[in-house]
Amino acid sequence: MSITPAPADGPSPTGAFRLPSSGGLLDTLDRPLRDLRISVTDRCNFRCVYCMPRAVFGKDYAFLEKDELLSFEEIERIARVAAAHGVRKLRLTGGEPLLRRGIEELIARLAALRTPDGKRLELALTTNGSALAVKAQALKDAGLDRLTVSVDSLDDELFQRMNDVRFPVSRVLDGIDAAHAVGIGPIKLNMVVKRGLNDGEIEAMATRFKGTPYTLRFIEYMDVGTSNGWSLDEVVSSAEIVKRIGALFPLEPVGAAATGETAQRWRYADGTGEIGVISSVTNTFCGTCNRARISTEGRLFTCLFATEGHDLRSILRSGAGDDELAAAMSSIWGARDDRYSEIRSSLTPELRAARPRIEMSYIGG
């Protein structure tokens, strides 16, 4: 595959990619590639109702075989090529990434990578927190910078009902504190809010984490995949969440920390921290989206709501060089025009339901 770069910031002919003046790649809507999210396993020890419900992911579900997964060497190679073309942040996801044997080795490999100007990549991981208490020190020693932990309720009965494996919330909270104690940070806590299930926990979550070292983020229940039976009626809008928390604790808006940031930030007026809201349904952020995702078996997805991915594993295992891998990735990103969240509202419920979608558990959130 041969790809000819177009002039910097100039029009892109078919099959070509563009290099912005700041370095890296641009898609058809002039969005750079800066953030690469890599799923390291399709397995999870939770069966959360909004992600991997037991009715679909039961004991007979066929997960990927070991040789179908990208090896650590293959993941490192993709990350190295991506870093040379503008990626500045890597996030490891799953499934549950801490279930991948030897995950610390992979983190150490990625922590050793450098950008063309010699800087470290920002290295983050998203987890359900079940193994954090025992893994925290090893993760820190390997070079992990940031952490995001899913915490959907403080009520233990509800938390266990949502994860559907009877895992207590206290063990997740202990793991979060252990990660903070060894110096991993910042640590963000994600709560997916589903009306009629855990929306009664919004105020309790805000109260519990206000004044702590952690930033709590509320995520609108999304129509990712088809296994979670998503309905718009079950979405609690970010505006409602902010209003409810603001009635308890006055809030002030905060500007985005970086271009492409998914969360709208609000700080407590008394200076005791902040919250974030991710409005993936009611107030989209496609216009600045700079993220790509690699599935567990090496398919490149240019949108969380993508209908298909692009096979990089075959390229990796064909004996192709880094230039060919880079050309393939550049061509894929250069053709990107995804903006599903922006057009969702124009689709009828029937069209939304009929549109094939990739499961979140397959490519990570």
Phi, psi and omega in degrees: 000129180240125181239128180257118179298143172274168177301150180305131179061013182263178179296150184252116176291163181304130179084358180255160175241160184245140178256110178293161182300336180276359182094152177098197187245151175239141173271188184292343179254020177064030176263126181282157173268115182233336190233122179242123181252125189241119176276123185259351176201150175263004183261150176213147178270358172256160174232058185300139188294336183262000186228298182232067183299142185301329181299333178260313185260059181274192186294339181263004181293136183270098175280167182292147174282160185303318184285352175276338180286150169296136174285167177299322179297320180291319177297316179300320182294315177301315181296321180295316178294319180297320180297326179289345183242025169114345179293133181237353180221133175244136175232126177269131182225191176211218018034200177255106188298333181286355174278344180286119183299132178077022183305330179297325178296317179297316179300318180297320178298315182289326179294339180276349180288154180225152174285169179303334178263016171086010182269152174289149170281148173284128187241118184233166179213139175251132187214159172276356174083359185294331182251007186296321184301326181264342185259347191305309184297317180296323178295317178296314181297329181285340177118013178292134181265305191237161184215138171236129184238135177278122176223103188263353178191151172262345177284117189297320180297316179291318179301315180292325177294323180288320179279342172060024175227012178062037178269124185285144180294333181299325180289327175292316179297321177297320179295321177298314179296324179294320179295318177296320183296329180271358173101011174284134180174158006288156177248125178249143180246124182257130174241113172279123186257120179240121182299136180085355179243295183231012181293341175287355182264358186303308183294321180296320179295315180299317180296317183296321187257357174295131180082008177258174178286000189254146176257120180270132179235133180258131185243127175296135179301122191253156176269055176271129181070193181233350188284342184269000177061041187302141173221140180300330180297341182267000180275128171259117186292153175300324180299318178294320180297313180298319180297317182292319178289320179297335177290336177268314185226115180307138183238152176232137180291148179234140179291161180296142179284334181204154176299135180090359179297134185277333185266137167275133188256141176224131178253152176289135184297336180272005174082016184259043174110193182210167171235167173228152174232133180251106189264063186290346180250314190265342183209085194288164181228030180301325187300334180242013183294123182236030186248141169235159183229141176248123179285170186302325181257019167091030174259133181270122178246133183263003178204144176299332182258023183294154177264343179203161179241178183243127188285109174264337182299319179298322177294315181300322186264006180269352185092006180294151179276174180299327180297320179290321177296316179297319180296320179295313180296321180295319180295319180296311181293322181297335179267359186293130175223021184298136171199050187301318183299329180286327183264353182308315185295339180274353180267142175287159177306324180293319179291321177297317182292326183281340184288121179296138181223148179275139180291142178300324180296344183274323183238003179081157182274000000 
